[in-house]
Amino acid sequence: MSVKYVPVSWTTSKKLYDAGLIAGIALYLLAFSHFAIGAVDDQALRIRALGSCAFLLLSLVLAIGPLARLDRRFLPLLYNRRHFGVITCTIAAGHALAVLGWYFAFSPLGPYDAMLVADIGSGHLRGVPFIPFGIAALLILLVLAVTSHDFWLSFLTPKLWKALHLGVYAAYGLVVLHVAFGALQAQRAFEIEVTVCALGLVALHLWTGFREGRKPRMAAAAPSGLVHACKLGDIAEGRAIVVRLTDADPVAIFRHEGRLSAVSHLCAHQNGPLGEGRVIDGCITCPWHGFQYRLEDGRAPPPFTERIATYRLHLTGDDVMLDPSPNPPGTYVQPLEPA
């Protein structure tokens, strides 16, 4: 968390996340180099290793979201997914540079000119160039990597920033076309990898969408204006439940020291899922990047200035009732203390 867009502090979990990711990439590249067949030289082997690694990483990046929705044990992978994306872009750029340095470095034309004019299609799909698909995909990934910093999130606004970063799906489709019109025509070994990853990813998103669509939404408010949120015993100490309202943003109801507070489920930083976080040092802590908010007023502790909406709660017997009308961000609400 920062005041002037400086990097978020590198916690132990972030270091372990990146170390594990880099170690996994290194193991994959070593295994590919050892077991791959059909490579005519070391340069071609390196190109194929980096290209296939980038494709697998991009597939995993897009699988993390739906997996986290299906099983909370995948949430730690989601919290630092931006790191995953930047590393994926780096591997893809390494693949592109290896191609330029080997296949086009000795052309009488410049390497960039040669790359564009020499591509006339390959294999059974002659006449369909495959290199432009890869270039377009890499450009999208580079834009997403560059704009992953918090400055761009604030400058573009969260809504526009998120819309921009949905371009990762376009990049994935372009990569599939790049591989289908290129590598698959010369390397049948990639068929299984591409087919399993692409079809598996589509199936995973469809299944997650089906499951999310079946989750119950809160009923319309009663004449009193309140809706039933949960039972008092449903909320664990230091944790929250998420209440999904009809035609409104979800609400997170936290329990801290036995008292209940309700705030927006969406973090002011990047719309992170506050309800999946926990209370640390008396503040709600977003699981994505550690932004914190006080329970009673939804304000970040000084010197930070972020604010989120708060909600009023009422207790009827053992039933926790929620007023679905949000208060202005930063509004103080006395925590609900059960008798």
C-alpha positions as CSV (number, residue, x, y, z in Angstrom):
1,M,0.0,0.0,0.0
2,S,1.4,3.4,-0.9
3,V,0.7,7.1,-0.8
4,K,2.6,8.2,-4.0
5,Y,2.5,5.1,-6.2
6,V,5.7,3.5,-4.8
7,P,5.9,-0.3,-5.1
8,V,3.8,-2.2,-2.6
9,S,6.2,-3.7,0.1
10,W,7.6,-7.2,-0.7
11,T,6.0,-9.4,1.9
12,T,7.2,-12.9,2.6
13,S,4.3,-14.4,0.8
14,K,5.1,-12.3,-2.3
15,K,8.7,-13.4,-2.3
16,L,7.7,-17.1,-1.9
17,Y,5.1,-16.7,-4.7
18,D,7.7,-15.3,-7.1
19,A,10.4,-17.7,-6.1
20,G,8.1,-20.7,-6.6
21,L,7.0,-19.4,-9.9
22,I,10.5,-18.8,-11.2
23,A,11.7,-22.2,-9.9
24,G,8.8,-23.8,-11.7
25,I,9.7,-22.1,-14.9
26,A,13.3,-23.1,-14.6
27,L,12.4,-26.7,-14.0
28,Y,10.1,-26.7,-17.0
29,L,12.8,-25.3,-19.3
30,L,15.3,-27.8,-18.0
31,A,12.9,-30.7,-18.5
32,F,11.9,-29.5,-22.0
33,S,15.6,-29.3,-23.0
34,H,16.2,-32.8,-21.7
35,F,13.2,-34.6,-23.0
36,A,12.2,-32.7,-26.2
37,I,12.6,-34.5,-29.4
38,G,12.8,-33.3,-33.0
39,A,14.8,-30.1,-32.3
40,V,17.5,-29.6,-35.0
41,D,19.8,-27.5,-32.9
42,D,20.1,-25.8,-29.5
43,Q,18.7,-22.5,-30.7
44,A,15.5,-24.1,-32.1
45,L,15.2,-26.0,-28.8
46,R,15.4,-22.8,-26.8
47,I,12.8,-21.1,-29.0
48,R,10.4,-24.0,-28.6
49,A,11.0,-24.2,-24.9
50,L,10.3,-20.5,-24.3
51,G,7.3,-20.5,-26.6
52,S,5.6,-23.5,-25.0
53,C,6.4,-22.2,-21.6
54,A,4.8,-18.8,-22.3
55,F,1.7,-20.5,-23.6
56,L,1.4,-22.7,-20.5
57,L,1.9,-19.7,-18.2
58,L,-0.7,-17.7,-20.0
59,S,-3.1,-20.6,-19.8
60,L,-2.5,-20.8,-16.0
61,V,-2.9,-17.0,-15.6
62,L,-6.4,-17.2,-17.1
63,A,-7.2,-20.4,-15.1
64,I,-6.5,-18.8,-11.7
65,G,-9.6,-16.7,-11.5
66,P,-12.2,-19.4,-12.1
67,L,-10.2,-21.9,-9.9
68,A,-10.3,-19.4,-7.0
69,R,-14.1,-19.1,-7.5
70,L,-14.5,-22.8,-7.3
71,D,-12.1,-23.5,-4.4
72,R,-10.8,-21.0,-1.9
73,R,-7.5,-22.9,-1.6
74,F,-6.5,-21.3,-5.0
75,L,-6.9,-17.8,-3.6
76,P,-3.2,-17.3,-2.7
77,L,-2.5,-17.7,-6.4
78,L,-4.9,-15.0,-7.2
79,Y,-3.6,-12.4,-4.8
80,N,-0.3,-11.8,-6.8
81,R,-1.5,-12.7,-10.2
82,R,-0.1,-9.5,-11.6
83,H,3.4,-10.9,-10.9
84,F,2.4,-14.0,-12.8
85,G,1.3,-11.9,-15.8
86,V,4.5,-9.8,-15.9
87,I,6.7,-12.9,-15.7
88,T,4.6,-14.5,-18.5
89,C,5.2,-11.4,-20.7
90,T,8.9,-11.7,-20.0
91,I,9.1,-15.3,-21.1
92,A,7.0,-14.5,-24.3
93,A,9.4,-11.6,-25.1
94,G,12.3,-13.9,-24.6
95,H,10.8,-16.3,-27.1
96,A,10.3,-13.4,-29.6
97,L,13.9,-12.2,-29.2
98,A,15.2,-15.7,-29.7
99,V,13.3,-16.0,-32.9
100,L,14.6,-12.7,-34.2
101,G,18.2,-13.5,-33.2
102,W,18.2,-16.9,-35.0
103,Y,15.9,-16.9,-37.9
104,F,16.1,-13.3,-39.1
105,A,19.5,-12.0,-37.9
106,F,21.4,-12.9,-41.1
107,S,18.8,-11.7,-43.6
108,P,19.9,-9.0,-46.1
109,L,16.9,-7.1,-44.8
110,G,16.6,-5.8,-41.3
111,P,15.4,-8.5,-38.9
112,Y,12.1,-6.8,-38.3
113,D,11.4,-6.3,-42.0
114,A,12.5,-9.9,-42.7
115,M,10.2,-11.2,-40.0
116,L,7.2,-9.6,-41.7
117,V,7.9,-10.3,-45.3
118,A,9.2,-13.8,-45.0
119,D,6.1,-15.2,-43.3
120,I,3.9,-16.7,-46.1
121,G,2.3,-19.5,-44.1
122,S,3.4,-23.0,-43.4
123,G,2.4,-26.7,-43.5
124,H,-1.2,-27.5,-44.7
125,L,-2.4,-24.0,-44.2
126,R,-0.1,-22.2,-46.7
127,G,-0.9,-18.6,-47.4
128,V,-2.1,-17.9,-43.8
129,P,0.8,-16.0,-42.0
130,F,1.2,-16.9,-38.4
131,I,3.8,-14.4,-37.2
132,P,1.4,-11.4,-37.1
133,F,-0.8,-13.2,-34.6
134,G,2.2,-13.7,-32.3
135,I,3.3,-10.0,-32.7
136,A,-0.1,-8.8,-31.8
137,A,-0.4,-11.0,-28.8
138,L,3.0,-9.9,-27.5
139,L,2.1,-6.2,-28.0
140,I,-1.0,-6.7,-25.9
141,L,1.0,-8.5,-23.1
142,L,3.5,-5.7,-23.1
143,V,0.8,-3.1,-22.7
144,L,-0.7,-5.1,-19.8
145,A,2.6,-5.6,-18.1
146,V,3.5,-1.9,-18.4
147,T,0.1,-0.7,-17.1
148,S,0.1,-3.2,-14.2
149,H,1.6,-0.4,-11.9
150,D,-0.8,1.3,-9.5
151,F,-0.2,4.7,-11.3
152,W,-2.1,3.4,-14.4
153,L,-4.9,2.0,-12.2
154,S,-5.5,5.4,-10.7
155,F,-4.8,7.4,-13.9
156,L,-7.2,5.3,-16.1
157,T,-9.7,4.7,-13.3
158,P,-10.4,1.1,-12.0
159,K,-13.2,0.5,-14.5
160,L,-11.2,1.4,-17.6
161,W,-8.1,-0.3,-16.2
162,K,-10.0,-3.5,-15.7
163,A,-11.5,-3.3,-19.2
164,L,-8.1,-2.8,-20.7
165,H,-6.7,-5.8,-18.9
166,L,-9.5,-8.0,-20.1
167,G,-7.5,-7.8,-23.3
168,V,-5.5,-10.8,-22.0
169,Y,-8.2,-13.0,-23.5
170,A,-7.7,-11.4,-26.9
171,A,-3.9,-12.1,-26.5
172,Y,-4.7,-15.7,-25.6
173,G,-6.8,-16.2,-28.7
174,L,-4.1,-14.6,-30.8
175,V,-1.5,-17.0,-29.3
176,V,-3.7,-20.0,-30.1
177,L,-3.9,-18.8,-33.7
178,H,-0.2,-18.1,-33.8
179,V,0.6,-21.7,-32.7
180,A,-2.1,-23.3,-34.8
181,F,-1.0,-21.7,-38.1
182,G,2.7,-22.0,-37.2
183,A,4.1,-24.5,-34.8
184,L,1.4,-27.1,-35.1
185,Q,2.0,-27.5,-38.8
186,A,5.7,-28.4,-38.1
187,Q,5.6,-29.8,-34.6
188,R,2.7,-32.2,-34.0
189,A,4.0,-32.7,-30.4
190,F,2.4,-29.3,-29.5
191,E,-1.1,-30.5,-30.5
192,I,-1.9,-32.1,-27.2
193,E,-0.6,-29.1,-25.2
194,V,-2.5,-26.6,-27.2
195,T,-5.7,-28.6,-27.3
196,V,-5.8,-29.5,-23.6
197,C,-4.9,-26.0,-22.5
198,A,-7.3,-24.1,-24.8
199,L,-10.3,-26.5,-24.5
200,G,-9.7,-27.0,-20.7
201,L,-9.6,-23.2,-20.2
202,V,-12.9,-22.7,-22.0
203,A,-14.5,-25.6,-20.1
204,L,-13.2,-24.2,-16.8
205,H,-14.7,-20.7,-17.4
206,L,-18.0,-22.2,-18.6
207,W,-18.3,-24.4,-15.5
208,T,-17.4,-21.5,-13.2
209,G,-19.9,-19.2,-14.8
210,F,-22.6,-21.9,-14.4
211,R,-21.7,-22.4,-10.7
212,E,-21.6,-18.7,-10.0
213,G,-24.9,-18.2,-11.8
214,R,-26.6,-20.7,-9.5
215,K,-25.5,-19.0,-6.3
216,P,-28.5,-17.5,-4.5
217,R,-28.9,-13.7,-4.6
218,M,-30.5,-11.9,-1.7
219,A,-34.2,-11.4,-1.9
220,A,-35.7,-7.9,-2.3
221,A,-35.8,-5.9,0.9
222,A,-38.7,-6.4,3.3
223,P,-41.1,-3.5,4.1
224,S,-38.7,-2.5,6.8
225,G,-36.1,-1.9,4.2
226,L,-33.8,-4.6,5.7
227,V,-32.7,-7.9,4.2
228,H,-31.7,-11.0,6.0
229,A,-27.9,-11.4,5.7
230,C,-27.0,-14.4,7.8
231,K,-27.2,-16.0,11.2
232,L,-25.0,-14.6,14.0
233,G,-23.0,-17.7,14.3
234,D,-22.2,-17.8,10.6
235,I,-19.4,-15.3,10.8
236,A,-16.0,-16.4,12.2
237,E,-13.9,-14.1,14.4
238,G,-11.6,-11.9,12.3
239,R,-13.3,-13.0,9.1
240,A,-16.4,-12.1,7.0
241,I,-19.2,-13.4,4.9
242,V,-20.1,-11.9,1.6
243,V,-23.7,-10.9,1.1
244,R,-24.7,-10.7,-2.6
245,L,-27.5,-8.1,-3.0
246,T,-29.9,-8.0,-5.9
247,D,-28.9,-5.2,-8.4
248,A,-26.2,-3.9,-6.0
249,D,-22.6,-4.4,-5.1
250,P,-21.8,-7.2,-2.7
251,V,-21.3,-6.4,1.0
252,A,-18.8,-7.9,3.4
253,I,-19.9,-8.4,7.1
254,F,-16.9,-8.8,9.4
255,R,-16.7,-9.9,13.0
256,H,-14.0,-8.4,15.2
257,E,-13.8,-8.9,18.9
258,G,-17.4,-10.1,18.8
259,R,-18.8,-7.0,17.1
260,L,-20.1,-6.8,13.6
261,S,-19.4,-4.3,10.9
262,A,-20.5,-4.1,7.2
263,V,-18.5,-2.5,4.4
264,S,-18.3,-2.8,0.6
265,H,-16.8,-6.1,-0.6
266,L,-14.8,-4.1,-3.2
267,C,-11.5,-2.7,-2.3
268,A,-10.9,1.0,-3.4
269,H,-7.5,0.0,-4.8
270,Q,-8.4,-2.5,-7.4
271,N,-11.8,-3.8,-6.6
272,G,-10.2,-6.7,-4.7
273,P,-12.4,-9.0,-2.6
274,L,-12.3,-7.5,0.9
275,G,-14.7,-10.2,2.2
276,E,-12.0,-12.8,1.4
277,G,-9.5,-11.0,3.6
278,R,-9.2,-10.8,7.4
279,V,-8.9,-8.4,10.2
280,I,-5.2,-7.6,11.0
281,D,-4.3,-5.0,13.7
282,G,-7.9,-4.0,13.9
283,C,-8.2,-3.2,10.2
284,I,-9.8,-5.0,7.3
285,T,-6.9,-6.2,5.1
286,C,-7.5,-6.8,1.4
287,P,-6.0,-10.2,0.4
288,W,-4.8,-8.9,-2.9
289,H,-2.4,-6.1,-2.0
290,G,-2.7,-5.4,1.7
291,F,-4.8,-2.2,1.6
292,Q,-6.4,-1.7,5.0
293,Y,-9.6,0.0,6.2
294,R,-11.0,0.6,9.6
295,L,-14.1,-1.4,10.4
296,E,-16.2,1.4,11.8
297,D,-15.9,3.9,9.0
298,G,-14.3,2.2,6.0
299,R,-11.3,4.6,6.0
300,A,-7.7,3.7,5.5
301,P,-5.6,4.5,8.5
302,P,-3.5,7.7,8.2
303,P,-1.5,8.8,6.1
304,F,-3.5,6.8,3.5
305,T,-6.7,8.3,2.1
306,E,-8.7,5.5,0.5
307,R,-12.3,5.0,1.6
308,I,-15.1,2.5,1.1
309,A,-18.8,2.5,1.7
310,T,-20.2,1.3,5.0
311,Y,-23.6,-0.3,5.8
312,R,-25.8,-0.4,8.8
313,L,-26.7,-3.7,10.6
314,H,-29.5,-4.7,12.9
315,L,-29.9,-7.8,15.0
316,T,-33.3,-9.6,15.3
317,G,-32.9,-12.5,17.6
318,D,-30.1,-14.6,16.0
319,D,-30.7,-13.0,12.5
320,V,-28.3,-10.4,11.2
321,M,-30.3,-7.9,9.2
322,L,-28.6,-5.6,6.6
323,D,-29.7,-2.2,5.4
324,P,-28.8,-2.5,1.7
325,S,-28.5,1.2,1.1
326,P,-24.8,2.1,1.3
327,N,-23.5,5.1,3.3
328,P,-21.1,7.5,1.6
329,P,-17.6,6.2,1.7
330,G,-15.9,6.9,5.0
331,T,-19.2,7.3,7.0
332,Y,-18.9,6.2,10.6
333,V,-21.2,3.4,11.7
334,Q,-21.2,2.1,15.3
335,P,-20.3,-1.7,15.1
336,L,-23.2,-4.0,16.1
337,E,-22.5,-5.6,19.4
338,P,-24.7,-8.6,20.2
339,A,-26.1,-8.7,23.7
